[in-house]
Amino acid sequence: MQDKAAFTPPSVLLATIALSLATFMQVLDTTIANVALPTIAGNLAVSAEQGTWVITSFAVCNAIALPLTGWFTRRFGQLKLFVGSVALFTLTSFLCGLAHSMTELIIFRALQGFFAGPMFPMCQTLLLVIFPGSKRGMALSLLSMVTVVAPIVGPITGGWITDNYSWPWIFYINVPIGIFAAIVVWGQLREREETTSHGPVDYIGIALLVLGVGLLQVVLDKGNDLDWFASTEIMAMSLMSAIALVSFVIWELGERHPIVNLRLFTDRNFAIGTAALMLGYAAFFAINIILPQWLQTQMGYTAIWAGLAAAPMGFLPLVLTPIIGRYASKFDLRLLTTISFLTMGAACLMRTRFTTDVDFLTIAAVQMFMGIGVAFFFMPLTTIVLSNLHGAEVAEGSGLATFFRVLGGSFSSSLATWIWSRREVYHHASLTENVSVWNPVATDYLHKMGGATQQHLAAVDRTIEQQAYMLSTIDYFWLVGWMFMALIVVIWFARPPFVHAGAPAAPPSGGH
């Protein structure tokens, strides 16, 4: 018997493909521009540092839009919000490709990031609408496949397009996909009734959110470049962000018509699930930051080969995710999440045994093993997050959870490189202490090279640097590995049952 809360479009398959393509396009765009930054900066005649605002502007506006998704949904309705976001995202993608200056590109990227915000939460909500209760696990699994594969494909695709065509095409490729997705989703779901509400606008809440989240994202994106709290700018922005965010929380909890429904955190499963999702994604994202960087800067890999070494992580999720989606409801989802954290933690601890002689196949094999954990990550956690939410709460909860997941990735992106570099400095100093005239091993090594010439000492320093980065990488994977293990404890504080995850309430008649 079909779930009354579900709406069946003329073609569930076509609607699912269009929703998934739109989300794939949006998630892909978070990483596709990264590898093209040097080319973009060069073509638009700006410094590499100015070029990074192409990434920062997108991230800041995306982070601001995500928590507002619930309010946008109440105001415009789920379908209009999704289709409108896709259409405007597509338009701004086209304008990014046409940009003739860095200022234009940054403005269009900021708008693109803002319109991208509601797309993932709305896709999640609409998939839960068109699938009956018994198949919602499959719907969330499908979305998790997109979330895993797109960030892996992004840098490889961006590099290939930039090398073989020109950088504007990394934005132009969104246009046909966006047009197709918007038209098909509107055509398939327009008969579904929705209610909208036009209550008072919480302007103070919006202002505090924009200020707090916007400044926090800038701090995270620029912290490494400006040497964190040694910089007066970072200190000032961090203080202003903290004041704005604390004020935002206090204001929203006392507001009758809040812009963000923070009371969702009183639900145990939402709070525990969101915390595990944010921290787990931060750890997962850290691996995707450090591994390719280490391979390219210290192991001599090209960008393409580093991408290929990392890519096997996406293979098993493609195979396993549909199976997990089909049978997940028969198991305790905390157990499935435990398998995820345990596997990804074990993969990180395997990497602590790497040396500078590690070969491509070993790196790829560990990545493939970690894919098992990735397959069990998104769907069970998302189900736990949404398990007690109904009706409008699904869109609000999905937007908030996605915001914290993205924020976890931003923290990870900033802190990963900083920790990695700091540990390299520590190990470099420790190793250098042993290279002296009193160390027979060091003197013998230099003697075999032909004496302590400037050239030979420089070669020794390069070797020390490579080993220091290897030790720093080991430290990093040890830290991330045990972080995954600790999250196993966290997820068992969630409370079953989880089977009715995110069931949307049946739309009342007389929708506006």
ZAMARGU-4260 file (C-alpha; in steps of 0.2 Angstrom, whole numbers, plus 5000, padded with zeros to 4 digits):
<rodrens>
0) 5000/5000/5000 | 5007/5017/4995 | 5012/5029/5008 | 4999/5043/5009 | 5012/5056/5012
5) 5021/5051/4995 | 5017/5060/4979 | 5019/5049/4963 | 5025/5059/4948 | 5021/5053/4930
10) 5038/5046/4929 | 5047/5042/4946 | 5063/5037/4936 | 5064/5053/4926 | 5060/5064/4941
15) 5074/5055/4951 | 5087/5057/4936 | 5083/5076/4935 | 5084/5079/4954 | 5101/5069/4955
20) 5108/5078/4940 | 5105/5095/4947 | 5113/5089/4964 | 5128/5081/4955 | 5130/5098/4946
25) 5129/5108/4962 | 5141/5097/4972 | 5153/5095/4957 | 5154/5114/4957 | 5161/5115/4974
30) 5177/5107/4969 | 5178/5109/4950 | 5185/5126/4950 | 5199/5123/4962 | 5212/5115/4950
35) 5208/5129/4937 | 5212/5143/4949 | 5230/5147/4943 | 5224/5147/4925 | 5209/5159/4929
40) 5221/5170/4939 | 5233/5171/4925 | 5220/5174/4911 | 5211/5188/4921 | 5228/5196/4926
45) 5227/5195/4945 | 5238/5187/4959 | 5235/5169/4964 | 5229/5176/4981 | 5216/5186/4973
50) 5211/5171/4963 | 5206/5161/4979 | 5191/5173/4981 | 5183/5163/4967 | 5182/5149/4980
55) 5179/5159/4995 | 5165/5170/4988 | 5155/5154/4983 | 5158/5145/5000 | 5153/5161/5010
60) 5137/5163/5001 | 5133/5145/5000 | 5135/5144/5019 | 5124/5159/5022 | 5110/5151/5011
65) 5109/5134/5018 | 5102/5138/5035 | 5089/5149/5027 | 5082/5134/5017 | 5068/5131/5029
70) 5062/5149/5028 | 5063/5149/5009 | 5053/5133/5009 | 5039/5140/5019 | 5039/5156/5009
75) 5040/5149/4991 | 5036/5130/4993 | 5048/5116/4990 | 5046/5114/4971 | 5047/5133/4967
80) 5062/5134/4978 | 5071/5120/4970 | 5067/5124/4952 | 5070/5143/4955 | 5087/5138/4963
85) 5092/5127/4949 | 5087/5140/4936 | 5097/5154/4944 | 5112/5143/4948 | 5112/5139/4929
90) 5111/5157/4924 | 5125/5163/4936 | 5135/5148/4930 | 5133/5155/4912 | 5138/5172/4918
95) 5154/5165/4927 | 5159/5159/4910 | 5156/5176/4902 | 5166/5186/4916 | 5179/5197/4909
100) 5187/5202/4925 | 5190/5195/4942 | 5178/5207/4950 | 5164/5201/4939 | 5168/5182/4942
105) 5169/5184/4961 | 5151/5193/4960 | 5144/5179/4949 | 5152/5165/4960 | 5145/5173/4975
110) 5127/5173/4968 | 5130/5155/4961 | 5135/5149/4979 | 5119/5157/4986 | 5108/5149/4974
115) 5117/5133/4976 | 5112/5133/4995 | 5094/5126/4994 | 5098/5114/4980 | 5104/5099/4990
120) 5092/5100/5005 | 5077/5102/4992 | 5083/5087/4982 | 5083/5077/4998 | 5066/5083/5003
125) 5058/5080/4985 | 5066/5063/4984 | 5058/5058/5001 | 5041/5065/4993 | 5041/5055/4977
130) 5047/5039/4985 | 5035/5029/4996 | 5040/5025/5014 | 5047/5008/5011 | 5059/5015/4997
135) 5065/5031/5006 | 5081/5022/5011 | 5085/5019/4992 | 5081/5038/4989 | 5094/5043/5002
140) 5106/5031/4996 | 5105/5037/4978 | 5109/5055/4984 | 5123/5049/4995 | 5131/5041/4979
145) 5130/5058/4971 | 5138/5066/4986 | 5153/5054/4986 | 5156/5054/4967 | 5155/5072/4963
150) 5169/5079/4974 | 5180/5065/4967 | 5176/5069/4949 | 5176/5088/4951 | 5195/5091/4951
155) 5199/5078/4938 | 5185/5085/4926 | 5191/5103/4930 | 5209/5099/4926 | 5204/5090/4910
160) 5193/5104/4904 | 5206/5118/4908 | 5220/5108/4899 | 5210/5104/4884 | 5198/5118/4881
165) 5197/5134/4892 | 5192/5138/4910 | 5175/5146/4906 | 5169/5128/4900 | 5170/5122/4918
170) 5155/5134/4921 | 5146/5132/4904 | 5144/5113/4906 | 5131/5117/4920 | 5120/5126/4907
175) 5112/5111/4898 | 5111/5100/4914 | 5103/5114/4923 | 5090/5118/4910 | 5086/5099/4908
180) 5084/5097/4927 | 5073/5113/4930 | 5061/5108/4916 | 5059/5090/4920 | 5057/5092/4939
185) 5044/5106/4936 | 5035/5095/4923 | 5035/5080/4935 | 5030/5088/4951 | 5020/5103/4947
190) 5003/5094/4951 | 5008/5091/4969 | 4999/5103/4981 | 5010/5113/4993 | 5006/5126/5006
195) 5016/5142/5009 | 5016/5155/5023 | 5020/5173/5023 | 5023/5177/5041 | 5034/5192/5047
200) 5051/5192/5041 | 5065/5191/5054 | 5076/5204/5047 | 5087/5205/5063 | 5090/5186/5062
205) 5095/5187/5044 | 5107/5201/5047 | 5115/5192/5062 | 5116/5176/5052 | 5124/5184/5036
210) 5137/5193/5047 | 5141/5178/5058 | 5142/5164/5045 | 5149/5175/5032 | 5164/5181/5043
215) 5166/5164/5050 | 5168/5157/5032 | 5180/5170/5027 | 5191/5167/5043 | 5191/5148/5038
220) 5196/5151/5020 | 5209/5165/5023 | 5216/5159/5040 | 5231/5149/5033 | 5235/5163/5021
225) 5235/5176/5034 | 5244/5165/5048 | 5228/5164/5058 | 5228/5174/5075 | 5244/5182/5071
230) 5234/5192/5059 | 5224/5207/5066 | 5211/5205/5052 | 5208/5186/5057 | 5207/5191/5075
235) 5194/5205/5072 | 5183/5195/5060 | 5183/5180/5072 | 5178/5191/5087 | 5164/5199/5076
240) 5158/5182/5070 | 5158/5175/5087 | 5147/5190/5094 | 5136/5189/5079 | 5133/5170/5080
245) 5130/5170/5099 | 5118/5185/5097 | 5109/5175/5083 | 5106/5160/5094 | 5099/5170/5108
250) 5088/5181/5096 | 5081/5165/5086 | 5077/5156/5102 | 5066/5171/5108 | 5059/5175/5091
255) 5041/5170/5087 | 5044/5168/5068 | 5063/5163/5068 | 5072/5163/5051 | 5081/5147/5057
260) 5072/5134/5068 | 5085/5130/5081 | 5073/5121/5091 | 5076/5106/5080 | 5091/5103/5091
265) 5080/5098/5105 | 5077/5082/5096 | 5090/5069/5101 | 5092/5060/5085 | 5093/5077/5075
270) 5106/5083/5087 | 5117/5067/5088 | 5115/5063/5070 | 5120/5081/5064 | 5135/5081/5076
275) 5141/5064/5069 | 5138/5070/5051 | 5148/5086/5053 | 5163/5078/5062 | 5163/5062/5051
280) 5162/5073/5035 | 5176/5084/5042 | 5187/5069/5045 | 5182/5062/5027 | 5186/5079/5019
285) 5203/5080/5028 | 5208/5064/5019 | 5203/5071/5002 | 5213/5087/5006 | 5229/5079/5013
290) 5231/5064/5002 | 5232/5072/4985 | 5242/5086/4992 | 5255/5074/4999 | 5256/5064/4983
295) 5258/5079/4972 | 5271/5089/4982 | 5281/5075/4990 | 5279/5059/4980 | 5280/5067/4962
300) 5262/5063/4956 | 5254/5074/4943 | 5237/5081/4947 | 5229/5067/4936 | 5238/5053/4944
305) 5234/5059/4961 | 5216/5060/4956 | 5217/5042/4950 | 5225/5036/4966 | 5211/5044/4976
310) 5197/5039/4964 | 5195/5020/4969 | 5186/5027/4985 | 5171/5030/4974 | 5170/5013/4966
315) 5163/5002/4980 | 5150/5015/4985 | 5143/5014/4968 | 5141/4996/4970 | 5136/4995/4988
320) 5125/5010/4991 | 5109/5003/4981 | 5110/4987/4991 | 5112/4996/5008 | 5097/5007/5003
325) 5087/4992/4999 | 5090/4982/5015 | 5095/4996/5028 | 5078/4996/5036 | 5081/4978/5042
330) 5096/4983/5053 | 5099/4995/5067 | 5106/5011/5058 | 5118/5014/5072 | 5126/4997/5068
335) 5128/5002/5049 | 5136/5019/5054 | 5148/5010/5066 | 5153/4999/5051 | 5156/5016/5042
340) 5167/5024/5055 | 5176/5008/5059 | 5181/5005/5041 | 5186/5023/5037 | 5196/5023/5054
345) 5205/5007/5050 | 5209/5014/5032 | 5217/5029/5040 | 5227/5018/5052 | 5233/5008/5037
350) 5240/5024/5030 | 5250/5027/5046 | 5261/5012/5039 | 5265/5021/5023 | 5283/5025/5019
355) 5290/5036/5005 | 5292/5020/4995 | 5274/5016/4995 | 5267/5012/4977 | 5252/5017/4968
360) 5243/5001/4970 | 5244/5001/4989 | 5238/5018/4990 | 5223/5014/4978 | 5219/4998/4987
365) 5218/5007/5004 | 5207/5020/4995 | 5195/5006/4989 | 5194/4998/5006 | 5189/5015/5013
370) 5175/5015/5000 | 5166/5002/5010 | 5165/5015/5025 | 5160/5029/5013 | 5145/5018/5006
375) 5139/5016/5024 | 5141/5034/5029 | 5128/5046/5021 | 5112/5036/5020 | 5111/5029/5038
380) 5117/5045/5046 | 5105/5056/5035 | 5091/5044/5040 | 5095/5046/5059 | 5096/5065/5057
385) 5078/5066/5049 | 5070/5051/5058 | 5059/5061/5070 | 5055/5076/5058 | 5039/5078/5048
390) 5032/5091/5036 | 5041/5107/5035 | 5053/5101/5048 | 5061/5090/5034 | 5067/5104/5023
395) 5072/5114/5039 | 5082/5100/5046 | 5090/5095/5029 | 5096/5113/5027 | 5103/5114/5044
400) 5111/5097/5043 | 5119/5101/5026 | 5125/5118/5033 | 5134/5109/5047 | 5141/5096/5035
405) 5148/5110/5024 | 5154/5119/5039 | 5163/5104/5045 | 5171/5102/5028 | 5177/5121/5029
410) 5185/5118/5046 | 5193/5103/5039 | 5200/5111/5024 | 5207/5125/5034 | 5214/5116/5049
415) 5221/5101/5039 | 5234/5110/5029 | 5239/5120/5045 | 5241/5105/5056 | 5250/5096/5042
420) 5262/5110/5039 | 5265/5113/5058 | 5269/5094/5061 | 5281/5095/5046 | 5291/5109/5054
425) 5292/5099/5070 | 5298/5083/5062 | 5310/5093/5050 | 5318/5101/5066 | 5319/5084/5075
430) 5327/5076/5060 | 5339/5090/5056 | 5346/5088/5074 | 5353/5071/5069 | 5363/5078/5054
435) 5379/5083/5062 | 5398/5080/5061 | 5395/5069/5077 | 5383/5057/5069 | 5393/5044/5060
440) 5378/5039/5049 | 5376/5056/5043 | 5395/5059/5039 | 5396/5042/5030 | 5381/5047/5019
445) 5389/5063/5014 | 5405/5055/5011 | 5397/5043/4999 | 5389/5057/4990 | 5406/5065/4988
450) 5408/5077/5003 | 5398/5091/5011 | 5396/5102/4996 | 5382/5115/4995 | 5374/5104/4982
455) 5375/5088/4992 | 5368/5097/5008 | 5354/5104/4998 | 5350/5086/4992 | 5350/5080/5010
460) 5339/5094/5016 | 5326/5089/5002 | 5327/5071/5008 | 5324/5077/5026 | 5309/5088/5020
465) 5301/5073/5011 | 5303/5062/5027 | 5297/5076/5038 | 5281/5077/5027 | 5279/5058/5027
470) 5280/5058/5046 | 5268/5073/5047 | 5256/5063/5035 | 5257/5048/5047 | 5253/5059/5062
475) 5238/5066/5052 | 5231/5050/5048 | 5233/5043/5065 | 5223/5058/5072 | 5209/5056/5059
480) 5208/5037/5061 | 5205/5039/5080 | 5193/5053/5077 | 5182/5041/5067 | 5184/5028/5081
485) 5178/5041/5094 | 5162/5044/5083 | 5157/5026/5085 | 5153/5031/5103 | 5144/5046/5099
490) 5132/5038/5086 | 5125/5026/5099 | 5117/5040/5109 | 5104/5041/5095 | 5088/5032/5099
495) 5078/5021/5088 | 5067/5018/5079 | 5073/5026/5063 | 5062/5018/5050 | 5050/5033/5047
500) 5065/5044/5042 | 5060/5061/5035 | 5042/5056/5031 | 5034/5072/5024 | 5017/5076/5030
505) 5003/5074/5018 | 5000/5091/5010 | 4983/5098/5015 | 4970/5103/5003 | 4969/5120/4997
510) 4988/5123/4995 | 4993/5141/4989
</rodrens>
